[in-house]
Amino acid sequence: MSGQIFFIAALTIFIYLSLIFLVSLFKKNASIVDVAWGVGFVLVLLVSLLTSPGFPGQMTGRKLLLIIMIAAWGFRLSWHIYQRNKGKPEDFRYANWRQKWGKWFSLRSYFQIFLLQGFFMFLILLPALLIIRQPAGGGWIWLDSLGVLVWILGFLFEARADAELERFKADPTNKGKIIKSGLWRYSRHPNYFGEALMWWGIFIIGLNVRSGWLGIISPLTITILLTRVSGIPLLEKKYAGNPEYETYKAVTSTFFPWPPKKAADL
């Protein structure tokens, strides 16, 4: 029975993202997978909890807090991306792949966008699933407090960075310019830093449960994805050659927040 929760989670992810894929075919817009990303985590976690052996008798404060944390992150992120994408054409990443893959886009997008994201969703959810699987028992310890503090810092970091960027883009005088104020003064991608930090916090909480150390896969996966694969590299490539961005890039940390370099340091 201990492996049931992982099977249920994987099955839920497969069904959910397959349905989102069908909607994307109807709308001819693969960008909806980005909107569905955050909500998907909440759905999978709730289904895993409700179908876990012993529920609701095995419900604990740690599990309840976990649900609240991931729901706050997931719903906020999905709403933010929905508002950002509303009324706009397909995201440049998917539009480029649509053109490059041609007639094979539908098939390839199912496996290389939707199901691949589902695979990463499962890996990132691992510490949360390990916590949900844990039977009732074991009180609150310092690792819980540390994990929650790390998560809160990450959540506030991502939410503030997104809000600063949204306000910046809403000002017509900033059209074509690069944001360099607020958190963006210390990191070129502070929203991505905040998102990774949240999953490091959940991993720390998961160290309280059996085999919790396996949850290290989660923060490592999201950090590598954001810094080496689909997050920062694609955006950096998009702005490569932009004189203002190149100047900004020369003095500003890529990921970890850090005071900007001075002219004398260059």
DRENDO-1510 file (C-alpha; in Angstrom, 1 decimal, always signed):
<recs>
REC; n; res; u; v; w
REC; 1; MET; +0.0; +0.0; +0.0 .
REC; 2; SER; +3.0; +2.3; +0.6 .
REC; 3; GLY; +3.4; +2.8; -3.2 .
REC; 4; GLN; -0.2; +3.4; -3.9 .
REC; 5; ILE; +0.1; +7.2; -3.4 .
REC; 6; PHE; +2.8; +7.4; -6.1 .
REC; 7; PHE; +0.7; +5.5; -8.6 .
REC; 8; ILE; -2.4; +7.6; -7.9 .
REC; 9; ALA; -0.3; +10.8; -8.3 .
REC; 10; ALA; +1.2; +9.6; -11.6 .
REC; 11; LEU; -2.2; +8.6; -13.0 .
REC; 12; THR; -3.8; +11.9; -12.0 .
REC; 13; ILE; -1.0; +13.8; -13.7 .
REC; 14; PHE; -1.3; +11.7; -16.9 .
REC; 15; ILE; -5.1; +12.2; -17.1 .
REC; 16; TYR; -5.0; +15.9; -16.2 .
REC; 17; LEU; -2.3; +16.9; -18.7 .
REC; 18; SER; -3.8; +14.7; -21.4 .
REC; 19; LEU; -7.0; +16.7; -21.0 .
REC; 20; ILE; -5.1; +20.0; -21.0 .
REC; 21; PHE; -3.4; +18.8; -24.2 .
REC; 22; LEU; -6.8; +18.2; -25.9 .
REC; 23; VAL; -7.9; +21.7; -24.9 .
REC; 24; SER; -4.7; +23.1; -26.4 .
REC; 25; LEU; -5.5; +21.4; -29.7 .
REC; 26; PHE; -8.9; +23.0; -29.7 .
REC; 27; LYS; -7.5; +26.5; -28.9 .
REC; 28; LYS; -4.4; +26.0; -31.1 .
REC; 29; ASN; -2.4; +27.4; -28.2 .
REC; 30; ALA; +0.0; +25.3; -26.1 .
REC; 31; SER; +0.6; +28.1; -23.7 .
REC; 32; ILE; -2.3; +26.9; -21.6 .
REC; 33; VAL; +0.0; +24.3; -20.1 .
REC; 34; ASP; +1.7; +27.1; -18.3 .
REC; 35; VAL; -1.6; +28.2; -16.7 .
REC; 36; ALA; -2.4; +24.6; -15.9 .
REC; 37; TRP; +0.9; +24.0; -14.2 .
REC; 38; GLY; +0.3; +25.5; -10.7 .
REC; 39; VAL; -3.3; +24.3; -10.4 .
REC; 40; GLY; -2.1; +20.8; -11.5 .
REC; 41; PHE; +0.1; +20.5; -8.4 .
REC; 42; VAL; -2.9; +21.3; -6.1 .
REC; 43; LEU; -5.2; +18.8; -7.9 .
REC; 44; VAL; -2.6; +16.0; -7.7 .
REC; 45; LEU; -1.9; +16.6; -4.1 .
REC; 46; LEU; -5.6; +16.7; -3.1 .
REC; 47; VAL; -6.4; +13.5; -5.0 .
REC; 48; SER; -3.4; +11.8; -3.4 .
REC; 49; LEU; -4.5; +12.9; +0.0 .
REC; 50; LEU; -8.1; +11.9; -0.4 .
REC; 51; THR; -7.2; +8.5; -1.7 .
REC; 52; SER; -4.4; +7.8; +0.8 .
REC; 53; PRO; -5.0; +4.8; +3.2 .
REC; 54; GLY; -6.4; +5.9; +6.5 .
REC; 55; PHE; -7.7; +9.3; +5.4 .
REC; 56; PRO; -9.1; +11.3; +7.2 .
REC; 57; GLY; -7.9; +9.6; +10.3 .
REC; 58; GLN; -4.2; +10.0; +9.4 .
REC; 59; MET; -4.6; +13.7; +8.7 .
REC; 60; THR; -2.0; +15.8; +10.6 .
REC; 61; GLY; -1.3; +19.5; +11.0 .
REC; 62; ARG; +1.8; +19.1; +8.9 .
REC; 63; LYS; -0.2; +17.7; +6.0 .
REC; 64; LEU; -2.8; +20.4; +6.3 .
REC; 65; LEU; -0.2; +23.1; +6.2 .
REC; 66; LEU; +1.4; +21.5; +3.2 .
REC; 67; ILE; -1.9; +21.6; +1.3 .
REC; 68; ILE; -2.3; +25.3; +2.2 .
REC; 69; MET; +1.2; +26.2; +1.1 .
REC; 70; ILE; +1.1; +24.4; -2.3 .
REC; 71; ALA; -2.5; +25.7; -2.9 .
REC; 72; ALA; -1.3; +29.3; -2.2 .
REC; 73; TRP; +1.6; +28.9; -4.6 .
REC; 74; GLY; -0.3; +27.0; -7.3 .
REC; 75; PHE; -3.4; +29.2; -7.5 .
REC; 76; ARG; -1.4; +32.4; -7.3 .
REC; 77; LEU; +1.0; +31.2; -10.1 .
REC; 78; SER; -1.8; +30.0; -12.4 .
REC; 79; TRP; -3.8; +33.2; -11.9 .
REC; 80; HIS; -0.7; +35.3; -12.6 .
REC; 81; ILE; +0.2; +33.5; -15.8 .
REC; 82; TYR; -3.5; +33.6; -16.9 .
REC; 83; GLN; -3.6; +37.3; -16.4 .
REC; 84; ARG; -0.3; +37.7; -18.2 .
REC; 85; ASN; -1.2; +35.6; -21.2 .
REC; 86; LYS; -4.9; +36.7; -21.6 .
REC; 87; GLY; -5.6; +38.0; -25.0 .
REC; 88; LYS; -2.0; +37.5; -26.2 .
REC; 89; PRO; -0.7; +35.1; -28.9 .
REC; 90; GLU; +1.0; +31.8; -28.1 .
REC; 91; ASP; +4.1; +32.1; -26.0 .
REC; 92; PHE; +7.2; +32.6; -28.1 .
REC; 93; ARG; +8.7; +29.2; -27.0 .
REC; 94; TYR; +5.8; +27.2; -28.2 .
REC; 95; ALA; +5.3; +29.3; -31.3 .
REC; 96; ASN; +8.9; +28.6; -32.3 .
REC; 97; TRP; +8.4; +24.9; -31.8 .
REC; 98; ARG; +5.1; +24.9; -33.7 .
REC; 99; GLN; +6.9; +26.4; -36.7 .
REC; 100; LYS; +10.0; +24.2; -36.3 .
REC; 101; TRP; +8.1; +20.9; -35.8 .
REC; 102; GLY; +5.5; +21.6; -38.5 .
REC; 103; LYS; +2.9; +18.9; -39.1 .
REC; 104; TRP; +4.4; +16.8; -36.2 .
REC; 105; PHE; +3.8; +19.6; -33.6 .
REC; 106; SER; +0.6; +18.0; -32.1 .
REC; 107; LEU; +2.2; +14.6; -31.5 .
REC; 108; ARG; +5.5; +16.0; -30.4 .
REC; 109; SER; +3.9; +18.6; -28.1 .
REC; 110; TYR; +2.0; +15.9; -26.3 .
REC; 111; PHE; +5.2; +14.0; -25.4 .
REC; 112; GLN; +7.8; +16.8; -25.3 .
REC; 113; ILE; +5.7; +19.5; -23.7 .
REC; 114; PHE; +2.7; +18.1; -21.8 .
REC; 115; LEU; +3.8; +14.6; -20.7 .
REC; 116; LEU; +7.4; +15.8; -20.1 .
REC; 117; GLN; +6.0; +18.5; -17.8 .
REC; 118; GLY; +4.0; +15.8; -16.1 .
REC; 119; PHE; +7.1; +13.8; -15.4 .
REC; 120; PHE; +8.8; +16.9; -13.9 .
REC; 121; MET; +5.6; +17.6; -11.9 .
REC; 122; PHE; +5.8; +14.2; -10.3 .
REC; 123; LEU; +9.5; +14.6; -9.4 .
REC; 124; ILE; +8.9; +18.1; -7.9 .
REC; 125; LEU; +5.9; +16.8; -5.9 .
REC; 126; LEU; +7.9; +13.9; -4.4 .
REC; 127; PRO; +8.6; +15.4; -0.9 .
REC; 128; ALA; +4.9; +16.4; -0.7 .
REC; 129; LEU; +3.8; +12.9; -1.6 .
REC; 130; LEU; +6.2; +11.5; +1.0 .
REC; 131; ILE; +4.7; +13.7; +3.7 .
REC; 132; ILE; +1.1; +12.7; +2.6 .
REC; 133; ARG; +2.1; +9.1; +2.8 .
REC; 134; GLN; +3.4; +9.4; +6.4 .
REC; 135; PRO; +1.0; +7.9; +9.0 .
REC; 136; ALA; -0.2; +10.2; +11.8 .
REC; 137; GLY; +2.4; +10.6; +14.5 .
REC; 138; GLY; +5.5; +12.7; +15.2 .
REC; 139; GLY; +5.2; +16.2; +16.5 .
REC; 140; TRP; +6.3; +19.5; +15.2 .
REC; 141; ILE; +10.1; +19.9; +15.2 .
REC; 142; TRP; +12.6; +22.6; +14.2 .
REC; 143; LEU; +12.9; +21.3; +10.7 .
REC; 144; ASP; +9.2; +22.1; +10.2 .
REC; 145; SER; +9.7; +25.7; +11.3 .
REC; 146; LEU; +12.8; +26.1; +9.2 .
REC; 147; GLY; +11.1; +24.7; +6.1 .
REC; 148; VAL; +8.1; +26.9; +6.5 .
REC; 149; LEU; +10.3; +30.0; +6.9 .
REC; 150; VAL; +12.2; +29.1; +3.8 .
REC; 151; TRP; +9.0; +28.5; +1.9 .
REC; 152; ILE; +7.5; +31.8; +3.1 .
REC; 153; LEU; +10.6; +33.7; +2.0 .
REC; 154; GLY; +10.4; +32.1; -1.5 .
REC; 155; PHE; +6.7; +32.7; -1.9 .
REC; 156; LEU; +7.1; +36.4; -1.0 .
REC; 157; PHE; +10.1; +36.7; -3.2 .
REC; 158; GLU; +8.3; +35.2; -6.3 .
REC; 159; ALA; +5.1; +37.1; -5.7 .
REC; 160; ARG; +6.8; +40.5; -5.2 .
REC; 161; ALA; +9.1; +40.0; -8.2 .
REC; 162; ASP; +6.0; +39.1; -10.4 .
REC; 163; ALA; +4.1; +42.2; -9.1 .
REC; 164; GLU; +7.1; +44.5; -9.8 .
REC; 165; LEU; +7.5; +43.2; -13.3 .
REC; 166; GLU; +3.7; +43.5; -13.9 .
REC; 167; ARG; +3.7; +47.1; -12.8 .
REC; 168; PHE; +6.7; +47.9; -14.9 .
REC; 169; LYS; +5.2; +46.5; -18.0 .
REC; 170; ALA; +1.9; +48.2; -17.4 .
REC; 171; ASP; +3.6; +51.6; -17.7 .
REC; 172; PRO; +3.7; +52.6; -21.4 .
REC; 173; THR; +6.8; +54.6; -20.9 .
REC; 174; ASN; +8.7; +51.4; -20.1 .
REC; 175; LYS; +7.9; +49.7; -23.5 .
REC; 176; GLY; +11.0; +48.1; -24.8 .
REC; 177; LYS; +13.0; +48.7; -21.6 .
REC; 178; ILE; +14.5; +46.3; -19.1 .
REC; 179; ILE; +13.3; +46.3; -15.5 .
REC; 180; LYS; +16.3; +47.0; -13.1 .
REC; 181; SER; +14.6; +48.1; -10.0 .
REC; 182; GLY; +13.3; +46.4; -6.8 .
REC; 183; LEU; +14.3; +42.7; -6.5 .
REC; 184; TRP; +15.3; +42.9; -10.2 .
REC; 185; ARG; +18.3; +45.0; -9.2 .
REC; 186; TYR; +19.8; +42.1; -7.3 .
REC; 187; SER; +18.8; +39.2; -9.6 .
REC; 188; ARG; +17.9; +39.0; -13.3 .
REC; 189; HIS; +15.4; +36.3; -12.4 .
REC; 190; PRO; +14.2; +36.9; -8.8 .
REC; 191; ASN; +10.8; +35.2; -9.5 .
REC; 192; TYR; +12.6; +32.0; -10.5 .
REC; 193; PHE; +14.8; +32.2; -7.4 .
REC; 194; GLY; +11.7; +32.5; -5.2 .
REC; 195; GLU; +10.0; +29.5; -6.9 .
REC; 196; ALA; +13.0; +27.3; -6.3 .
REC; 197; LEU; +13.4; +28.4; -2.7 .
REC; 198; MET; +9.8; +27.3; -2.0 .
REC; 199; TRP; +10.5; +23.8; -3.0 .
REC; 200; TRP; +13.7; +23.7; -0.9 .
REC; 201; GLY; +11.5; +24.7; +2.0 .
REC; 202; ILE; +9.0; +21.8; +1.3 .
REC; 203; PHE; +12.0; +19.4; +1.0 .
REC; 204; ILE; +13.2; +20.5; +4.5 .
REC; 205; ILE; +9.8; +19.8; +6.0 .
REC; 206; GLY; +9.8; +16.4; +4.3 .
REC; 207; LEU; +13.0; +15.5; +6.1 .
REC; 208; ASN; +10.8; +14.7; +9.1 .
REC; 209; VAL; +9.1; +11.7; +7.4 .
REC; 210; ARG; +10.3; +8.2; +6.4 .
REC; 211; SER; +12.6; +8.3; +3.4 .
REC; 212; GLY; +12.3; +12.1; +3.4 .
REC; 213; TRP; +15.8; +12.5; +2.1 .
REC; 214; LEU; +14.6; +11.2; -1.3 .
REC; 215; GLY; +12.7; +14.4; -1.6 .
REC; 216; ILE; +16.0; +16.2; -2.6 .
REC; 217; ILE; +15.0; +15.2; -6.1 .
REC; 218; SER; +12.4; +17.9; -6.0 .
REC; 219; PRO; +14.3; +21.1; -5.3 .
REC; 220; LEU; +17.2; +19.9; -7.5 .
REC; 221; THR; +14.9; +19.3; -10.4 .
REC; 222; ILE; +13.1; +22.6; -10.2 .
REC; 223; THR; +16.4; +24.5; -9.7 .
REC; 224; ILE; +18.1; +22.8; -12.7 .
REC; 225; LEU; +15.0; +23.3; -14.9 .
REC; 226; LEU; +14.9; +27.0; -14.1 .
REC; 227; THR; +18.6; +27.7; -14.3 .
REC; 228; ARG; +19.8; +25.3; -17.0 .
REC; 229; VAL; +16.9; +24.1; -19.2 .
REC; 230; SER; +13.6; +25.9; -19.8 .
REC; 231; GLY; +13.6; +29.0; -17.6 .
REC; 232; ILE; +16.6; +31.3; -17.6 .
REC; 233; PRO; +18.4; +30.0; -20.7 .
REC; 234; LEU; +15.4; +30.6; -23.0 .
REC; 235; LEU; +14.8; +34.2; -21.6 .
REC; 236; GLU; +18.5; +35.0; -21.7 .
REC; 237; LYS; +18.6; +33.8; -25.4 .
REC; 238; LYS; +15.5; +36.0; -26.1 .
REC; 239; TYR; +17.3; +39.2; -24.9 .
REC; 240; ALA; +20.8; +38.3; -26.2 .
REC; 241; GLY; +22.2; +41.2; -28.1 .
REC; 242; ASN; +19.9; +43.8; -26.6 .
REC; 243; PRO; +22.3; +46.6; -25.5 .
REC; 244; GLU; +20.4; +47.6; -22.4 .
REC; 245; TYR; +20.1; +43.9; -21.3 .
REC; 246; GLU; +23.8; +43.2; -22.0 .
REC; 247; THR; +24.7; +46.2; -19.7 .
REC; 248; TYR; +22.2; +44.9; -17.1 .
REC; 249; LYS; +23.6; +41.4; -17.4 .
REC; 250; ALA; +27.1; +42.6; -16.8 .
REC; 251; VAL; +26.4; +43.9; -13.3 .
REC; 252; THR; +23.5; +41.8; -12.1 .
REC; 253; SER; +23.5; +38.3; -10.7 .
REC; 254; THR; +21.7; +35.7; -12.8 .
REC; 255; PHE; +19.8; +33.8; -10.1 .
REC; 256; PHE; +20.9; +34.3; -6.5 .
REC; 257; PRO; +20.1; +37.8; -5.3 .
REC; 258; TRP; +23.3; +39.7; -4.8 .
REC; 259; PRO; +24.3; +43.4; -4.7 .
REC; 260; PRO; +25.0; +44.6; -8.3 .
REC; 261; LYS; +28.6; +44.9; -9.4 .
REC; 262; LYS; +30.3; +48.4; -9.5 .
REC; 263; ALA; +32.0; +49.8; -12.5 .
REC; 264; ALA; +35.3; +49.2; -10.8 .
REC; 265; ASP; +34.6; +45.5; -10.5 .
REC; 266; LEU; +34.1; +45.0; -14.3 .
</recs>
